[in-house]
Amino acid sequence: MRSIVVLLLFVLSAISWQSHAQTGNEKRLALIIGNADYQNANKLLNPVNDARSMKKALSGLGFEVMQYENLTQREMKQVIDEFGRKLESYEVGLFYFAGHGIQANGNNYLIPIETNLTNEQQIEYDCVRADRVLGLMEYAKSKVNIVILDACRNNPFKRSWSRSAQGEGLAFMNAPSGSLIAYATAPGKTASDGSGSNGLYTEALLQNLSSPDLTILQIFQNVRKSVVDQSARQQIPWESTSLIGDFYFNKTQAGGKEQQPIKKLVAKESSTVTSKPTTSINSRAIWKSDEKTWHLLDNQVQIASRTKYSYAGDDLLAYDPETGVSYLLPGYSHLTDNVFRPAEILSEREQYFWRSKDLSFYVYDKGTSISTEIAHSKSDDDLLVYHPQTNTTLLLEKYYQLQDNRLRPADVVSKTENIFWKSKDNKYLFFIKGEQVASTTSSAAVNDDLLVYHEKTGSSYILKNFYNLQDDKLRSAMLISSHKDVFWSAFGNKFHLYVKGKDVSSQVTNKWSGSDLEVYYGDNTYLLKNFANLQDRQLREAIVMETAGKVEWKAENNLFYVKDNNKEIQLQTVYAMAGNDLLVYHPDKQKTYLLENYSHLQDNQWRSARLLSSSPQSVFWMSEDNVYWLYVQGKQVAQETTSAAEGRNLLVTHTTTGSKYRLSGFYDLQDKQLRAAEVLSFNASSTKTSTSGYSDSYKRKGNVTWRSKDNLYWLYVNGEQIAKRTKSVFVDSDLLVYDPTDNLSYVLESYKDRQDDQIRSATILDSSDQTWWRANDGGYYIYVKGELITTATNVQSYWADSDLIVYHKPSGITYRLEDYNANKDDQLRPAFKVIE
């Protein structure tokens, strides 16, 4: 049975926290880790499900989520440290861990998947202490920090220990000032794994986490009741708190959810309602209510039973579908004295109403609150609202001025269109389904109109008579294509070419082809069909043609060939896998190509390559689950970078060269599609390494020592003896040692001759692939993570200029040994993995 504990810790800024409750508008960042596939302990069923469920729930609550599964100790520390660095730019931080956990000496530890604990003394060195997360959160000084540990608290290694750890579960932790600690059950006790795809406590937490307008204490009260009921009181969640203010996961500051009337609706027939109470009321519509029933009469006819209704603050909004009349019952929630009062007739034709106070708004459709179902954006002093269920766009006029909580009719902009624009001083706002997206568009003038291209959807629109309609009024945009991005117009044999919303006419060349015109832009050719006869300034789609100087490629057995104008160029290129594609950069031509679906098209058939760039600043990226790949001049260099959030973008620094890039829309574009990065600064670097000895970028000294006796070695890294976890292989008289935990290699020089048990310094070899080679007159040797992989029969090789390309048959991987003939000196050098 897997046990569950949940610890939530809030490190709060005392001044801001004491002065007001959290509203839900803060920047929120979450790190989620789910460890289930344990290599030396019982595997767990639910951590990955729990982690994925939490990611979905937290994403819906405004958290930017970093999510990982089945991490080693090194990987856990890396992502936790990255989370801590990013958190400095956020107001709310949340850490969630699902997997095995353990306590020792009063401290709590998270267990990575490769850990094998044979005794209690190893815990501190082989696990990750929970304090690591708490310390980074406190250092980030974010206003609210939440840590959720959904960890197994039974010791999974107890049977192999001579004595067990100190009790079951995780250790008790005091709640410091301004924080809350919540346990799935009492500290030191075990909790149920549940019968579904989530743990019992996590399932209850997921069911309550999104509850609108509930404080965190109210949410935990609901969770506790659910868990107690589900476990037949065997598991009782427990909290310790010293919170000063309220925190809301889902504060409906905009688009509040209305509470429905709790009074039982009992409609009275008109015959049961006397006219006596109404003789003194000069009103067409009247109402009354007691604790159980309520009445609404229009011209003495009882209509309450047929209305649709919602609370509107303390009032009641009622809509009669038979007549289309909307009524307001002022003070409904507290006027239960069974006395008739006038009802206000709001409208006999309008069906949409709205009200707002403190920038929290509520929208009603035929008496029903739809506030939580809509998307909205600011439009100067107004608010544009889109209701997807009915495809209706509304305008709440003077929204930011009218915060008096009064009900007003909402203007229906359209019940068919959902794309709008407005402009003033030639600057425009652009709305798609209630979202203002002008910042993600490109535009160009087309006569008096404006052509707008939306980068995220690839759609193109026309804003008719744009330059004459600068009156700041909302209008519908015309969709001209949902997938084409190249258009043209012409007059007087002069033309404009628009590519993705930009006029590129000044950058093209052209030639006549009968009555058509062929236009060349970059390496692409477009056909302006019947150009000679269509000089009417009308916008038309351009036809994409094959380029005369086309680039072709083919591949077989993971060996590829590229031809540019029938001349093979693959030996002059730098390349890297990008998903299933191959990214190829030609340094001399300074062009970047994409061999699409490369990994699946190994049929030796020639195909067209896609030109991505004609610039030496060739920088592309793609991302999935907030993990990114960065390609600079054909090399994948993400492992050589650092990053920081910039709103929805990511700023990336290439530490090797100092270059800086912006991955625009990073957190919204997690689709593993290749995109050009915005180059902020670019410093080119050579792709060649040093031709003598170790390359300086891979060889270094550090606090690493070794000793050996009787061909047994001890290796010490920062004082820790790690030899037992390493792999080793002889390199002539040296010993090459690989540490899989830190992914580093070490050279114990003259190892065979130094069996005297003396302490010596080791050389550190650092590269992401940990693949090395050496050569002499007798041949070459390739080492991968501490193993020699080359024999006389399992490799084949061919020349690429001065480099040797080696194909390793068993693994299907190709390596490049740079400047092979000049480096036959038996020295270890990095081997570059070409294709995998």
ROPA-585179 format. One record per residue (C-alpha): x, y, z; residue in one letter. Coordinates in steps of 0.02 Angstrom, whole numbers, plus 50000, padded with zeros to 5 digits. Example, Ala and Ser with C-alpha at 12.3 -4.5 7.8 and 13.67 -1.06 7.14 Angstrom:
REM ROPA-585179
506154977550390A 506844994750357S 
REM end
This chain:
REM ROPA-585179
500005000050000M 500705016749948R 500555030150081S 500215048250048I 500685064050138V 500345081550083V 501345095850153L 500865113450105L 502015127350161L 501715145750126F 503195157550146V 502325174350147L 502835192250132S 502245199050299A 501815216650246I 500805212650089S 500025196950163W 499395205450319Q 498625219750222S 497555209950098H 497025192650043A 497685184949883Q 496555188149733T 497175174949610G 497965187749490N 499745183949548E 501055176049436K 501075157749487R 502415144649454L 502315126049493A 503575111849485L 502835094349480I 503825078049493I 503075060549486G 504245045949526N 503515028549501A 504755017549405D 505915013449550Y 507375002349501Q 507814995149673N 506164996749768A 504354992549740N 503655001949591K 502165013249622L 500575014149520L 499925031649545N 501315044849555P 501355048449369V 499445049349363N 499435060549516D 500755072049440A 499855073449274R 498185076649360S 498965090249467M 499745098249313K 498045099249229K 497205106149385A 498555119149422L 498675124749241S 496825128749251G 497135139149406L 498385150849324G 499995141449366F 501405140149242E 501865121749264V 503545112749248M 503165094149252Q 504375079249253Y 504245060549279E 505425047049346N 506955057549388L 508645052549456T 509455061749603Q 510475072649486R 508975076849379E 507905080749532M 509195092849599K 509385101149430Q 507525104349403V 507275109949584I 508705122349568D 508015128849402E 506305130749485F 507095140749625G 507955152449502R 506375155549402K 505315157949558L 506165174649595E 505045182249459S 503415175249528Y 502255179349674E 501645161549706V 502685145549699G 502085127649714L 503105111549721F 502265094449704Y 503135077649725F 502305060649707A 503315045049746G 504315036949887H 504815047450037G 505685043550201I 506235051650364Q 507905050350452A 508565059950603N 507005070650604G 507225076250422N 506155071850271N 506905065350107Y 506225062349932L 506845046249849I 507475046749667P 507115031849555I 508895024449551E 509175024749741T 509675008449826N 509765011050015L 510614996750107T 510735006550269N 510085022450349E 511745031450330Q 511525032150140Q 509905042350148I 510755059150163E 511885056050013Y 510745046449893D 509085055649919C 508495073649903V 508115082850063R 506445092050067A 507315106950144D 508165109949977R 506495115449904V 505985125650056L 507655134750061G 507555139649878L 505765145649900M 506235156350048E 507715163649953Y 506575168049806A 505535179049923K 503915174949833S 502365180149928K 501575162849939V 502485146249927N 501625129349926I 502495112449942V 501475096749915I 502335080149956L 501265065649899D 502545052949959A 502545034950015C 502985034850199R 503275016250221N 505135012750207N 505315003150042P 507064997050091F 506654991150268K 506894972650232R 508694975050176S 509174985450330W 509904978750489S 508764991050578R 507335001550512S 507155020350501A 506435030750638Q 504585026850625G 503375026350479E 502945040950371G 503725058050365L 504275068050515A 503195081450596F 503605099250546M 503055114650642N 502105127850546A 503115143950551P 502255160750560S 501155164450410G 501125146550345S 500075130950340L 500625112750347I 499355099650298A 499575080850312Y 498525067550224A 498485059550395T 499315062250563A 501235062850557P 502005045750580G 500425037050516K 500085029050348T 498795034150220A 497775024850089S 498315023449908D 496505023849851G 495615012149731S 495675023049576G 497015031249470S 497455043749608N 497875042149792G 496435044549913L 497025061349980Y 497595068049810T 495935063049733E 495015073149865A 496205087649842L 495935087649653L 494045087549678Q 494115103049789N 495625112749726L 494655122849596S 493175127149707S 492825145749675P 493025158849811D 493535146649948L 495025150250059T 496355136950076I 495705132750250L 493965129850181Q 494665118750044I 495585108050173F 494025106550278Q 493115099550126N 494585087950086V 494625081550265R 492775077450264K 492945068050099S 494455057750156V 493675053550325V 492095047450240D 493015037450107Q 494185028950232S 492855024950362A 493785036550482R 495395026450464Q 496275041550388Q 496015058850459I 496915073250374P 497735085050494W 498365102950484E 499425114950583S 499225133050535T 499795150450580S 499095159250427L 498865178050444I 497765181150291G 496735171550163D 497415162950008F 496275157849864Y 496715145249729F 495205151049628N 494675168749672K 493365174249545T 493905192249539Q 493325193249359A 491875182649303G 491175177849472G 490055162749496K 488355167049565E 487575157149704Q 485855150549659Q 484385153949775P 484325141549918I 482485144449952K 481305131249888K 480315137849739L 478455135149768V 477405144249639A 475655149649691K 474165149449574E 473375166249541S 471785160749628S 472745158949791T 473445176349785V 472255189749846T 472285207149775S 472225215149946K 474115216249971P 474325225149804T 473025238949819T 474285250749895S 475705246149776I 475745255949615N 476735243149517S 476375231149375R 477535217849446A 477635213249630I 478515199949733W 478635192949908K 479625179149996S 479705169650158D 480945156450216E 480155143050105K 479225150549957T 479285165649844W 478055173949726H 478215184749572L 476655192249495L 476495202149334D 474765210049313N 474155198849454Q 474745182949363V 475915171449461Q 477465168049352I 478815162749476A 478745144349430S 479145147349247R 480605159349268T 482465156549261K 483415165649397Y 485075169249481S 485675179149630Y 486345196249582A 487195200749745G 485805202249874D 484505204049736D 483685191049624L 483685192149435L 482215182749356A 481865180049171Y 480185174649099D 480515164548939P 478695165948884E 478705184948875T 480565189048868G 480395200649018V 481795202249147S 481385206949327Y 482435212449475L 481895208049653L 482885220349761P 483485214049931G 482845196449897Y 484145187550005S 483625196050168H 481805201450140L 480895185950198T 479425194350289D 478105188250163N 477625206250117V 477315211149936F 478505223849860R 478735231449687P 479825221549565A 480855231549444E 480595227449260I 482335228549188L 481875225449007S 480535217848897E 481755213148759R 483555212148824E 484195194948877Q 485985199348931Y 486405209349087F 487985212949185W 488585220949345R 490305224049420S 491125229349582K 492975230149626D 493325223849448L 492385207649482S 491065205849348F 489505195049327Y 488595191849164V 486845184449145Y 485985176448996D 484085174749014K 484205175049203G 485645162549214T 487405167449268S 488685163349133I 490155172449214S 491285157149231T 491005151649050E 491645167048960I 493275174248893A 493595192948905H 494825206748862S 495015225148900K 494485236948760S 494955254348822D 493645258248957D 492535243948898D 492615225148922L 492375213448774L 491595196948826V 491435180848724Y 490265166548770H 490865150848676P 489295140448710Q 488225152448607T 489615160348500N 489025177348563T 490125192648587T 489565205948711L 490205223248755L 490135229648933L 490225248348899E 491175259549020K 491575244049124Y 493045251749216Y 492025267149264Q 490425258049316L 490975248049469Q 489375251549568D 488665233749565N 487105239249469R 486325228149336L 486435234849158R 486025227848986P 487525220848894A 487695226148712D 487665211348592V 489065214448466V 488735198348368S 487945181248383K 488845174548230T 490565182848220E 491945181048351N 493385190948273I 493405209848295F 494545224848281W 494595243248325K 495865256548283S 496425274048328K 497955283648265D 498315268748150N 498575257348300K 497395242648315Y 496705230448441L 496265213148376F 495085201248467F 494835182648433I 493495174448540K 493655187548675G 495565187248682E 496565202548631Q 497955195648518V 498655210748426A 500395207448500S 500485190648410T 500025197348237T 500945204848089S 500145217547974S 500365226947810A 499375240147715A 498355234147566V 497685250147486N 496515257247620D 496355240247706D 497515231347828L 498095213447806L 498335204947975V 499195188048000Y 498935178848166H 500545169248203E 499785156648325K 498395150348210T 499185154148040G 497605163347986S 497515179247882S 496205193047898Y 495725209347814I 495225224747912L 494165233547781K 494425252447755N 495625252247903F 496495268847867Y 494845278247852N 494045270648007L 495125277348148Q 493635280748262D 493995267648396D 492395258048357K 492265239148362L 492055230448193R 492095212848123S 493685206648038A 493565196647876M 494455179747874L 495255177147703I 496235161147739S 496505149147883S 498085141447810H 498795152147666K 500065165547711D 500645172747543V 499585185647448F 499815198747312W 498985213847234S 499435224247080A 499075240646990F 499975248546842G 501115233246826N 501765236647001K 501435223447134F 501495220247320H 501935203147392L 501365199247569Y 502155184847665V 501435181047839K 500715198547855G 502275207847797K 502525217247634D 504165210147563V 504025218047390S 505655227747408S 506605211347440Q 506065201547285V 506565198947104T 505385193646964N 505195188646782K 503765187046660W 503045169946615S 501745173746480G 500385183946566S 500965177446736D 502365184246845L 503625173546937E 504235181647098V 505785175947193Y 505885178947380Y 507285170447476G 507395152847403D 505535152247364N 504665155747200T 502875161947191Y 501745163247039L 500605178447021L 499355170346904K 498665181346761N 499635195946832F 499555205946669A 497655206446669N 497315208346856L 497885226046890Q 496395230247002D 497235231747173R 496265216447235Q 497115204547357L 497395186947292R 498305171247348E 500015168047272A 500435150747206I 501975142647283V 503135135347149M 504615123647156E 506275133047169T 507405131347017A 508955128847124G 508105116347238K 508935106547378V 508595087847387E 508995074347513W 508865055647539K 509345043647679A 509615025247710E 510265016247865N 510405033147952N 511645039547822L 511005054747727F 511445064047568Y 511025082047523V 511155089847349K 511085108347311D 510905111147122N 511415092847098N 513005095147198K 513195084847357E 513495095747511I 513165084247660Q 515015082447705L 515135101347728Q 513655102847846T 513285102648033V 511705093648085Y 510635087848230A 509015078448258M 507475089148291A 506125076948341G 505885065648188N 506685078748073D 508505082648038L 509105100648049L 510575103947930V 511665119647927Y 512885123547786H 514245135247858P 514895141247689D 513185144947613K 512545150447784Q 510915141447749K 509865130347861T 508805116147793Y 507555104247870L 507445086147815L 505665083147869E 505165066147943N 506965060547922Y 506915046448049S 505465037747959H 506025040647779L 507535029247765Q 507035022747592D 508455030447488N 507215041247390Q 507625059247342W 506495072547420R 506455091547430S 507265099447582A 506425114247667R 507435130347679L 507285137647854L 508555151747851S 509825160647740S 510735169047883S 512255164847989P 511145168948139Q 510315152148120S 509445149248287V 507915138048305F 506995130248451W 505595118448497M 504825113648662S 503715100748747E 503155100248929D 504205116048959N 505815107048908V 506665115548759Y 507905111048623W 508975125048549L 509885123648383Y 511265135948339V 512045133948166Q 511495115848160G 512055110748335K 510875106548479Q 511555117048624V 510145117348753A 511255108648879Q 512475123348866E 511165136548909T 510315144949055T 508555152149048S 507365164149135A 505515167549113A 504955183949033E 503065183649047G 502505170048924R 504215170748838N 505875162748888L 507545171748885L 508975159648847V 510845162948868T 512115151848778H 513465150948910T 514805144848788T 514695160148676T 513725172848781G 512375174248647S 510615178548704K 508975173148626Y 507105175348659R 505915160648634L 504335170648602S 502715162748667G 503705148548746F 502425143848879Y 501005143548751D 501945133948615L 502295116948692Q 501935107248531D 503715101748486K 503655111948324Q 505245119948261L 505255139148265R 506505153048237A 507175161048397A 507295179848416E 509155184048419V 509545197248550L 511445195648535S 512465183448431F 514265178048451N 514805164848326A 515895150348385S 516935137748291S 516255120148276T 518015112948282K 518885107848441T 520705109248487S 521885098348385T 523085094848526S 522765086148688G 521095088448773Y 519955102548715S 519945116048849D 518045116448847S 517975098148901Y 519505095949011K 519605103549185R 520245100649360K 519185100349516G 519035093049690N 519235075249624V 520585063349686T 520955044649672W 522045031049741R 522325012949690S 523064996849756K 523024979149685D 522044986049536N 520624991849651L 520285010549646Y 519445023449757W 518775039449681L 518325054649787Y 517235069049723V 517055083549845N 517555071549984G 516265058149936E 516885040749886Q 515945036349726I 516955021949650A 515595009049684K 514375017649565R 515595020249420T 516075010749262K 517875010049200S 518925004849051V 520785005149014F 521425018348893V 523185012048862D 524005014249035S 522665026449098D 520955022049168L 519395030749103L 518035031049238V 516215035949207Y 514995041449343D 513175039049284P 512475049249429T 513365065449381D 513625060749196N 515485064849208L 517045055349157S 518715055449246Y 520465050549187V 521605041849313L 523255045049225E 524615031349224S 523405020449324Y 524295003949286K 525945010549353D 525235018949509R 524615004949622Q 525445012449777D 523895018249871D 524415036549855Q 523145050649834I 523225059249664R 522195071949566S 521025065949428A 520615075049266T 518765078749234I 518065076149058L 516385084749036D 515205083248886S 513345079748874S 513535063348777D 515105057148869Q 515765049748706T 517655050048678W 518905043848550W 520765041748526R 521825035648381A 523575029648340N 524395021148193D 523515005048243G 521755012248224G 520425021448323Y 519465018048484Y 517775025248537I 517215025348719Y 515395028448772V 515015031148956K 516485020949019G 516405006848889E 517435003248733L 516145000648594I 517244998048440T 517874981348372T 518534976548201A 516844969948143T 515514981448219N 515974998048134V 516145005147961Q 516905022047917S 517115034647777Y 517955051547754W 517145068747769A 518535081047723D 519805078947864S 518565070547981D 518195051947996L 516355047048002I 516085030748099V 514465020648094Y 514235009148245H 513164994548183K 512484987648348P 511785004348407S 511425012248238G 512325028148292I 513545037948184T 515005047648260Y 516185060848190R 518045060348237L 518655077748194E 520345080748110D 520695062248122Y 522395061348034N 523085076048133A 522605068348299N 523375050948302K 524255054648466D 523285042748581D 522445057548669Q 520605056848718L 519475069048626R 517585071248617P 516725061348479A 515195070248408F 513605060148389K 512955063848214V 511365053348195I 510415042648317E 
REM end
